[in-house]
Amino acid sequence: MTTTTRQSDAPAPGAPPAPPAGPDAHRRSGAATASAVLAASLPTGLGSFVDGRVVPGTGDVVELVTPATGEVFTSYRDAGPDVLDRLLASSTEGARTWGATDPFALAATLREVSRLVAAHAEELAVL
């Protein structure tokens, strides 16, 4: 007797949503898919990474567009002068810390980053 196990059609937790099937589905769903992936990946929204947190901008509004269709799938505020000052101060301190770190610890960190990128390559490709 053979037993067949059917896997769920639902995506795995944390996986990007599957695009709808059918002719030209990639064109119809590009903006929706990109928007869903961004929302799942960056629940706090787009912004500048400052001191370990995503900080929303205060500058001009920037729209992100799906190249295949021209649809806007999200928008965000550019950093602006206040956030930019904080970003530069934070990155300067980060460079000092990184530069003072033991080379073997740096190598271990870079190997871990490489491992994580490889483990999440498909998710990163969608972004």
C-alpha positions as CSV (number, residue, x, y, z in Angstrom):
1,M,0.0,0.0,0.0
2,T,1.4,3.4,-1.0
3,T,0.6,6.5,1.0
4,T,0.8,9.9,-0.7
5,T,1.3,13.0,1.3
6,R,0.1,16.2,-0.3
7,Q,1.9,19.3,0.7
8,S,-0.1,22.5,1.3
9,D,-0.4,25.0,-1.5
10,A,0.2,27.8,1.0
11,P,3.7,29.3,1.0
12,A,6.0,28.5,3.9
13,P,6.0,31.1,6.7
14,G,8.2,34.0,5.8
15,A,8.3,33.0,2.1
16,P,7.2,35.6,-0.5
17,P,3.7,35.0,-1.8
18,A,3.3,33.0,-5.0
19,P,2.2,35.0,-8.0
20,P,-1.1,34.2,-9.6
21,A,-1.2,31.8,-12.5
22,G,-2.3,32.5,-16.0
23,P,-1.1,34.3,-19.1
24,D,0.6,37.6,-18.3
25,A,0.2,37.0,-14.6
26,H,3.7,38.4,-14.0
27,R,2.6,41.7,-15.5
28,R,-0.6,41.9,-13.5
29,S,1.0,40.9,-10.2
30,G,4.4,42.6,-10.3
31,A,3.5,45.6,-8.2
32,A,1.3,43.5,-5.8
33,T,4.0,40.9,-5.3
34,A,6.7,43.5,-4.8
35,S,4.5,45.4,-2.3
36,A,3.7,42.1,-0.4
37,V,7.4,41.1,-0.3
38,L,8.4,44.6,1.0
39,A,5.7,44.6,3.7
40,A,6.7,41.1,4.9
41,S,10.4,41.9,4.8
42,L,10.3,45.4,6.2
43,P,7.3,45.6,8.4
44,T,8.3,49.1,9.7
45,G,8.5,50.4,6.1
46,L,11.4,51.8,4.1
47,G,13.8,54.3,5.6
48,S,17.4,54.7,6.6
49,F,19.2,52.2,8.8
50,V,20.5,54.4,11.7
51,D,21.9,52.9,15.0
52,G,20.2,49.5,14.4
53,R,16.8,50.9,13.5
54,V,14.9,51.9,10.4
55,V,14.3,55.6,10.6
56,P,11.6,57.1,8.3
57,G,12.8,60.0,6.2
58,T,11.7,63.6,6.3
59,G,12.6,64.6,2.7
60,D,11.0,64.3,-0.7
61,V,8.6,61.4,-1.5
62,V,10.2,58.8,-3.7
63,E,8.0,56.3,-5.7
64,L,9.3,52.8,-6.5
65,V,8.0,51.5,-9.8
66,T,7.7,48.0,-11.3
67,P,9.8,48.3,-14.5
68,A,7.6,45.8,-16.5
69,T,4.4,47.7,-15.9
70,G,5.2,51.1,-14.7
71,E,3.0,50.5,-11.6
72,V,4.0,52.3,-8.4
73,F,4.3,49.6,-5.7
74,T,5.4,51.7,-2.8
75,S,6.7,55.1,-1.8
76,Y,8.9,56.4,0.9
77,R,10.4,59.7,2.1
78,D,14.0,60.4,1.2
79,A,16.2,60.8,4.3
80,G,16.2,64.6,4.5
81,P,18.8,66.7,6.3
82,D,18.0,65.7,9.9
83,V,18.1,61.9,9.2
84,L,21.2,62.3,7.0
85,D,23.1,64.0,9.8
86,R,22.1,61.1,12.1
87,L,23.0,58.6,9.4
88,L,26.5,60.1,8.9
89,A,27.3,60.2,12.6
90,S,26.1,56.6,13.0
91,S,28.1,55.3,10.0
92,T,31.2,57.1,11.2
93,E,31.0,55.4,14.6
94,G,30.3,52.1,12.9
95,A,33.4,52.5,10.8
96,R,35.5,53.2,13.9
97,T,34.1,50.1,15.6
98,W,34.6,47.9,12.5
99,G,38.2,49.2,12.1
100,A,39.1,48.4,15.7
101,T,37.7,44.8,15.5
102,D,40.1,41.8,15.4
103,P,40.6,40.6,11.8
104,F,39.6,37.1,12.7
105,A,36.3,38.3,14.2
106,L,35.7,40.4,11.0
107,A,36.3,37.3,8.9
108,A,33.9,35.2,11.0
109,T,31.3,38.0,10.7
110,L,31.7,38.1,6.9
111,R,31.5,34.3,6.7
112,E,28.2,34.4,8.6
113,V,26.8,37.2,6.3
114,S,27.8,35.0,3.3
115,R,26.0,32.0,4.8
116,L,22.9,34.0,5.5
117,V,22.8,35.5,2.0
118,A,23.2,32.0,0.5
119,A,20.5,30.6,2.7
120,H,18.0,33.4,1.7
121,A,19.1,33.8,-1.9
122,E,15.6,33.3,-3.4
123,E,14.0,35.8,-1.0
124,L,16.7,38.3,-1.7
125,A,16.3,37.8,-5.5
126,V,12.6,38.7,-5.2
127,L,13.5,42.0,-3.5
